[in-house]
Amino acid sequence: MQQLALAELRFIPAAAPPHRPPPVASPGQRLAMLELAIHGLPGLHSDERELKRAGPSYTVDTLESLRAEFEDTPLCLLIGADQFRSFETWHRWQQIVELAHLVVLSRPGPPPGALPAWARARECTDFHALHTAPGGRLAFLGVSPQDISATRIRAALARGETARGLLPEAVLEYIGTNRIYAR
């Protein structure tokens, strides 16, 4: 948020993610865990729009909804470098880059490699430029990578192992109370 000078950061849980198996936790449980995780952190908000929409949770549909709400306000879609590597497989991916700026966060693993022509044409290194248009640019943002995987956390919890230090305590308590990932 600070590096990009964002007014707010919205977390939007997917109801039916199209690129992976359905989540173990119900939509309501995932929303509750998200809200516990961001509680009291200024500028961080949960957004239920995908949970209220039927069908697959396509990012393009969410961005169209946000664009209708925020009109010409610049929007940034933050994704990990791992997601960027498969970005061209996303539903209507070409429209995504028109609806919002794409900001790729560095994560553990190999760098994205050579950029395709569409990405080279949109790449910008000046984050201020993200505030001058509603969308259409591509930026890479280096973050201190942490090798924390949601898949690994869920597997550890299913085995009865601890995830202390990987999730906020309130989220761990919620998971334990509701026996979400226990076998």
CYANA upper distance limits for C-alpha pairs under 8 A (distance plus 0.5 A):
  1 MET  CA      5 ALA  CA      6.15
  1 MET  CA      6 LEU  CA      5.53
  1 MET  CA      7 ALA  CA      8.09
  1 MET  CA      8 GLU  CA      7.73
  1 MET  CA      9 LEU  CA      7.39
  2 GLN  CA      6 LEU  CA      7.15
  3 GLN  CA    127 PHE  CA      8.43
  4 LEU  CA    127 PHE  CA      6.46
  4 LEU  CA    128 HIS  CA      8.10
  7 ALA  CA     43 GLY  CA      7.28
  8 GLU  CA     43 GLY  CA      5.03
  8 GLU  CA     44 LEU  CA      6.48
  8 GLU  CA     45 HIS  CA      7.86
  9 LEU  CA     43 GLY  CA      6.55
  9 LEU  CA     44 LEU  CA      5.48
  9 LEU  CA     45 HIS  CA      6.74
 10 ARG  CA     44 LEU  CA      6.53
 10 ARG  CA     45 HIS  CA      5.35
 10 ARG  CA     46 SER  CA      6.11
 10 ARG  CA     47 ASP  CA      6.74
 11 PHE  CA     34 LEU  CA      8.35
 11 PHE  CA     44 LEU  CA      8.04
 11 PHE  CA     45 HIS  CA      6.68
 11 PHE  CA     46 SER  CA      5.40
 11 PHE  CA     47 ASP  CA      6.47
 12 ILE  CA     46 SER  CA      6.61
 12 ILE  CA     47 ASP  CA      5.45
 12 ILE  CA     48 GLU  CA      6.77
 12 ILE  CA     49 ARG  CA      7.75
 12 ILE  CA     50 GLU  CA      7.34
 13 PRO  CA     27 PRO  CA      8.33
 13 PRO  CA     30 ARG  CA      7.71
 13 PRO  CA     31 LEU  CA      7.34
 13 PRO  CA     47 ASP  CA      7.93
 13 PRO  CA     48 GLU  CA      7.48
 13 PRO  CA     50 GLU  CA      7.15
 13 PRO  CA     51 LEU  CA      7.47
 14 ALA  CA     27 PRO  CA      8.49
 14 ALA  CA     50 GLU  CA      6.11
 14 ALA  CA     51 LEU  CA      6.90
 14 ALA  CA     57 SER  CA      6.02
 15 ALA  CA     27 PRO  CA      6.55
 15 ALA  CA     50 GLU  CA      6.24
 15 ALA  CA     51 LEU  CA      5.22
 15 ALA  CA     52 LYS  CA      8.40
 15 ALA  CA     53 ARG  CA      8.27
 15 ALA  CA     56 PRO  CA      7.79
 15 ALA  CA     57 SER  CA      6.44
 16 ALA  CA     22 PRO  CA      6.83
 16 ALA  CA     23 PRO  CA      8.45
 16 ALA  CA     55 GLY  CA      7.34
 16 ALA  CA     56 PRO  CA      5.40
 16 ALA  CA     57 SER  CA      5.63
 17 PRO  CA     21 PRO  CA      7.85
 17 PRO  CA     22 PRO  CA      7.18
 17 PRO  CA     56 PRO  CA      6.67
 17 PRO  CA     57 SER  CA      5.82
 17 PRO  CA     58 TYR  CA      7.96
 18 PRO  CA     56 PRO  CA      6.33
 18 PRO  CA     57 SER  CA      7.02
 18 PRO  CA     58 TYR  CA      7.66
 24 VAL  CA    180 ILE  CA      7.88
 24 VAL  CA    181 TYR  CA      7.66
 25 ALA  CA     29 GLN  CA      6.27
 25 ALA  CA     30 ARG  CA      6.52
 25 ALA  CA    180 ILE  CA      6.59
 25 ALA  CA    181 TYR  CA      8.10
 26 SER  CA     30 ARG  CA      6.71
 27 PRO  CA     31 LEU  CA      6.65
 27 PRO  CA     51 LEU  CA      6.96
 28 GLY  CA     32 ALA  CA      6.62
 29 GLN  CA     33 MET  CA      6.66
 30 ARG  CA     34 LEU  CA      6.62
 31 LEU  CA     35 GLU  CA      6.65
 31 LEU  CA     46 SER  CA      8.12
 31 LEU  CA     48 GLU  CA      8.09
 32 ALA  CA     36 LEU  CA      6.70
 33 MET  CA     37 ALA  CA      6.62
 33 MET  CA    171 VAL  CA      5.96
 33 MET  CA    174 TYR  CA      7.62
 33 MET  CA    175 ILE  CA      8.49
 34 LEU  CA     38 ILE  CA      6.85
 34 LEU  CA     46 SER  CA      7.51
 34 LEU  CA    171 VAL  CA      8.48
 35 GLU  CA     39 HIS  CA      6.26
 35 GLU  CA     45 HIS  CA      8.38
 35 GLU  CA     46 SER  CA      6.93
 36 LEU  CA    168 PRO  CA      8.50
 36 LEU  CA    170 ALA  CA      6.63
 36 LEU  CA    171 VAL  CA      6.46
 37 ALA  CA    167 LEU  CA      8.30
 37 ALA  CA    168 PRO  CA      6.45
 37 ALA  CA    170 ALA  CA      7.62
 37 ALA  CA    171 VAL  CA      6.72
 38 ILE  CA     44 LEU  CA      6.78
 38 ILE  CA     45 HIS  CA      7.72
 48 GLU  CA     52 LYS  CA      6.93
 49 ARG  CA     53 ARG  CA      6.98
 49 ARG  CA     62 THR  CA      7.87
 50 GLU  CA     54 ALA  CA      8.50
 50 GLU  CA     57 SER  CA      6.63
 50 GLU  CA     62 THR  CA      7.30
 53 ARG  CA     57 SER  CA      8.33
 57 SER  CA     61 ASP  CA      8.08
 57 SER  CA     62 THR  CA      8.22
 58 TYR  CA     62 THR  CA      7.20
 58 TYR  CA     91 HIS  CA      7.02
 59 THR  CA     63 LEU  CA      6.66
 59 THR  CA     91 HIS  CA      8.23
 59 THR  CA     96 ILE  CA      7.85
 60 VAL  CA     64 GLU  CA      6.62
 60 VAL  CA     91 HIS  CA      7.67
 60 VAL  CA     92 ARG  CA      7.11
 60 VAL  CA     93 TRP  CA      7.71
 60 VAL  CA     95 GLN  CA      7.31
 60 VAL  CA     96 ILE  CA      5.85
 60 VAL  CA     99 LEU  CA      8.45
 61 ASP  CA     65 SER  CA      6.79
 62 THR  CA     66 LEU  CA      6.72
 63 LEU  CA     67 ARG  CA      6.35
 63 LEU  CA     96 ILE  CA      7.64
 63 LEU  CA     99 LEU  CA      6.80
 63 LEU  CA    100 ALA  CA      7.78
 64 GLU  CA     68 ALA  CA      6.64
 64 GLU  CA     99 LEU  CA      7.46
 65 SER  CA     69 GLU  CA      6.86
 66 LEU  CA     70 PHE  CA      6.43
 66 LEU  CA     71 GLU  CA      8.37
 67 ARG  CA     71 GLU  CA      5.56
 67 ARG  CA     72 ASP  CA      7.76
 67 ARG  CA     73 THR  CA      8.39
 67 ARG  CA     99 LEU  CA      7.36
 72 ASP  CA    133 ALA  CA      8.20
 72 ASP  CA    134 PRO  CA      5.75
 73 THR  CA    133 ALA  CA      8.26
 73 THR  CA    134 PRO  CA      5.89
 74 PRO  CA    100 ALA  CA      7.42
 74 PRO  CA    101 HIS  CA      8.09
 74 PRO  CA    130 LEU  CA      7.39
 74 PRO  CA    131 HIS  CA      6.33
 74 PRO  CA    132 THR  CA      7.82
 74 PRO  CA    133 ALA  CA      6.31
 74 PRO  CA    134 PRO  CA      4.19
 74 PRO  CA    135 GLY  CA      6.41
 75 LEU  CA     99 LEU  CA      8.14
 75 LEU  CA    100 ALA  CA      5.38
 75 LEU  CA    101 HIS  CA      6.58
 75 LEU  CA    134 PRO  CA      6.52
 75 LEU  CA    135 GLY  CA      6.70
 76 CYS  CA    100 ALA  CA      5.82
 76 CYS  CA    101 HIS  CA      5.09
 76 CYS  CA    102 LEU  CA      6.31
 76 CYS  CA    103 VAL  CA      6.92
 76 CYS  CA    130 LEU  CA      8.27
 76 CYS  CA    135 GLY  CA      7.78
 77 LEU  CA    100 ALA  CA      6.75
 77 LEU  CA    101 HIS  CA      6.57
 77 LEU  CA    102 LEU  CA      5.53
 77 LEU  CA    103 VAL  CA      6.41
 78 LEU  CA    102 LEU  CA      6.78
 78 LEU  CA    103 VAL  CA      5.30
 78 LEU  CA    104 VAL  CA      6.43
 78 LEU  CA    105 LEU  CA      7.36
 79 ILE  CA     83 GLN  CA      6.70
 79 ILE  CA     84 PHE  CA      7.27
 79 ILE  CA    102 LEU  CA      8.02
 79 ILE  CA    103 VAL  CA      6.84
 79 ILE  CA    104 VAL  CA      5.63
 79 ILE  CA    105 LEU  CA      6.54
 80 GLY  CA     84 PHE  CA      6.82
 80 GLY  CA    104 VAL  CA      5.97
 80 GLY  CA    105 LEU  CA      5.27
 80 GLY  CA    106 SER  CA      6.68
 80 GLY  CA    107 ARG  CA      6.75
 81 ALA  CA     85 ARG  CA      6.89
 81 ALA  CA    104 VAL  CA      6.17
 81 ALA  CA    105 LEU  CA      6.27
 81 ALA  CA    106 SER  CA      5.88
 81 ALA  CA    107 ARG  CA      6.50
 81 ALA  CA    111 PRO  CA      7.53
 81 ALA  CA    112 PRO  CA      6.71
 82 ASP  CA     86 SER  CA      7.78
 82 ASP  CA    107 ARG  CA      7.74
 82 ASP  CA    109 GLY  CA      8.23
 82 ASP  CA    112 PRO  CA      8.17
 83 GLN  CA     87 PHE  CA      6.51
 84 PHE  CA    104 VAL  CA      7.32
 84 PHE  CA    112 PRO  CA      7.72
 85 ARG  CA    112 PRO  CA      6.53
 86 SER  CA     90 TRP  CA      7.87
 87 PHE  CA     93 TRP  CA      7.37
 88 GLU  CA     93 TRP  CA      6.48
 88 GLU  CA     94 GLN  CA      8.45
 89 THR  CA     93 TRP  CA      7.74
 92 ARG  CA     96 ILE  CA      7.36
 93 TRP  CA     97 VAL  CA      7.42
 94 GLN  CA     98 GLU  CA      7.51
 95 GLN  CA     99 LEU  CA      6.79
 96 ILE  CA    100 ALA  CA      6.84
 97 VAL  CA    101 HIS  CA      6.61
 97 VAL  CA    102 LEU  CA      6.84
 97 VAL  CA    135 GLY  CA      7.31
 97 VAL  CA    136 GLY  CA      5.63
 97 VAL  CA    137 ARG  CA      7.63
 97 VAL  CA    138 LEU  CA      8.48
 98 GLU  CA    135 GLY  CA      6.18
 98 GLU  CA    136 GLY  CA      5.21
 99 LEU  CA    134 PRO  CA      7.75
 99 LEU  CA    135 GLY  CA      5.95
 99 LEU  CA    136 GLY  CA      7.32
100 ALA  CA    134 PRO  CA      6.83
100 ALA  CA    135 GLY  CA      4.35
100 ALA  CA    136 GLY  CA      6.38
100 ALA  CA    137 ARG  CA      8.15
101 HIS  CA    130 LEU  CA      7.32
101 HIS  CA    134 PRO  CA      7.94
101 HIS  CA    135 GLY  CA      4.85
101 HIS  CA    136 GLY  CA      5.58
101 HIS  CA    137 ARG  CA      5.25
101 HIS  CA    138 LEU  CA      6.33
101 HIS  CA    139 ALA  CA      8.23
102 LEU  CA    135 GLY  CA      8.44
102 LEU  CA    136 GLY  CA      7.98
102 LEU  CA    137 ARG  CA      6.75
102 LEU  CA    138 LEU  CA      5.28
102 LEU  CA    139 ALA  CA      6.87
103 VAL  CA    138 LEU  CA      6.34
103 VAL  CA    139 ALA  CA      5.32
103 VAL  CA    140 PHE  CA      6.18
103 VAL  CA    141 LEU  CA      7.19
104 VAL  CA    138 LEU  CA      8.15
104 VAL  CA    139 ALA  CA      6.75
104 VAL  CA    140 PHE  CA      5.26
104 VAL  CA    141 LEU  CA      6.48
105 LEU  CA    140 PHE  CA      6.60
105 LEU  CA    141 LEU  CA      5.48
105 LEU  CA    142 GLY  CA      6.43
105 LEU  CA    143 VAL  CA      6.88
106 SER  CA    111 PRO  CA      8.09
106 SER  CA    140 PHE  CA      7.88
106 SER  CA    141 LEU  CA      6.96
106 SER  CA    142 GLY  CA      5.71
106 SER  CA    143 VAL  CA      6.38
106 SER  CA    144 SER  CA      8.42
106 SER  CA    145 PRO  CA      7.27
107 ARG  CA    143 VAL  CA      7.97
107 ARG  CA    144 SER  CA      8.42
107 ARG  CA    145 PRO  CA      5.56
107 ARG  CA    146 GLN  CA      7.76
107 ARG  CA    147 ASP  CA      8.31
108 PRO  CA    145 PRO  CA      6.44
108 PRO  CA    146 GLN  CA      7.61
108 PRO  CA    147 ASP  CA      6.73
115 LEU  CA    119 ALA  CA      6.36
115 LEU  CA    120 ARG  CA      6.48
116 PRO  CA    120 ARG  CA      6.85
117 ALA  CA    121 ALA  CA      6.72
118 TRP  CA    122 ARG  CA      7.13
119 ALA  CA    123 GLU  CA      6.46
119 ALA  CA    138 LEU  CA      7.21
122 ARG  CA    136 GLY  CA      7.18
122 ARG  CA    137 ARG  CA      5.23
122 ARG  CA    138 LEU  CA      5.77
123 GLU  CA    137 ARG  CA      6.43
123 GLU  CA    138 LEU  CA      4.98
123 GLU  CA    139 ALA  CA      6.19
124 CYS  CA    129 ALA  CA      7.95
124 CYS  CA    137 ARG  CA      7.07
124 CYS  CA    138 LEU  CA      6.49
124 CYS  CA    139 ALA  CA      5.90
125 THR  CA    139 ALA  CA      6.65
125 THR  CA    140 PHE  CA      7.94
126 ASP  CA    130 LEU  CA      8.25
127 PHE  CA    131 HIS  CA      8.17
127 PHE  CA    139 ALA  CA      7.87
128 HIS  CA    132 THR  CA      7.77
129 ALA  CA    133 ALA  CA      7.87
130 LEU  CA    134 PRO  CA      8.27
130 LEU  CA    135 GLY  CA      7.85
130 LEU  CA    137 ARG  CA      7.49
148 ILE  CA    152 ARG  CA      8.00
148 ILE  CA    153 ILE  CA      8.21
148 ILE  CA    166 LEU  CA      7.59
149 SER  CA    153 ILE  CA      6.73
150 ALA  CA    154 ARG  CA      6.62
151 THR  CA    155 ALA  CA      6.70
152 ARG  CA    156 ALA  CA      6.63
153 ILE  CA    157 LEU  CA      6.71
153 ILE  CA    163 ALA  CA      6.85
153 ILE  CA    166 LEU  CA      8.21
154 ARG  CA    158 ALA  CA      6.62
154 ARG  CA    181 TYR  CA      6.68
155 ALA  CA    159 ARG  CA      6.82
155 ALA  CA    181 TYR  CA      8.37
156 ALA  CA    160 GLY  CA      6.89
156 ALA  CA    161 GLU  CA      5.57
156 ALA  CA    162 THR  CA      7.31
156 ALA  CA    163 ALA  CA      7.57
157 LEU  CA    161 GLU  CA      5.75
157 LEU  CA    162 THR  CA      6.83
157 LEU  CA    163 ALA  CA      7.34
157 LEU  CA    181 TYR  CA      6.42
157 LEU  CA    182 ALA  CA      6.78
158 ALA  CA    181 TYR  CA      5.63
158 ALA  CA    182 ALA  CA      4.98
158 ALA  CA    183 ARG  CA      5.99
159 ARG  CA    182 ALA  CA      7.78
159 ARG  CA    183 ARG  CA      7.92
160 GLY  CA    182 ALA  CA      7.39
163 ALA  CA    167 LEU  CA      7.13
163 ALA  CA    172 LEU  CA      8.05
164 ARG  CA    168 PRO  CA      8.38
164 ARG  CA    169 GLU  CA      7.84
164 ARG  CA    172 LEU  CA      8.11
167 LEU  CA    171 VAL  CA      6.95
167 LEU  CA    172 LEU  CA      6.96
168 PRO  CA    172 LEU  CA      6.96
169 GLU  CA    173 GLU  CA      6.67
170 ALA  CA    174 TYR  CA      6.72
171 VAL  CA    175 ILE  CA      6.67
172 LEU  CA    176 GLY  CA      6.64
173 GLU  CA    177 THR  CA      6.49
174 TYR  CA    178 ASN  CA      6.52
175 ILE  CA    179 ARG  CA      6.12
175 ILE  CA    180 ILE  CA      5.85
175 ILE  CA    181 TYR  CA      7.64
176 GLY  CA    180 ILE  CA      7.49
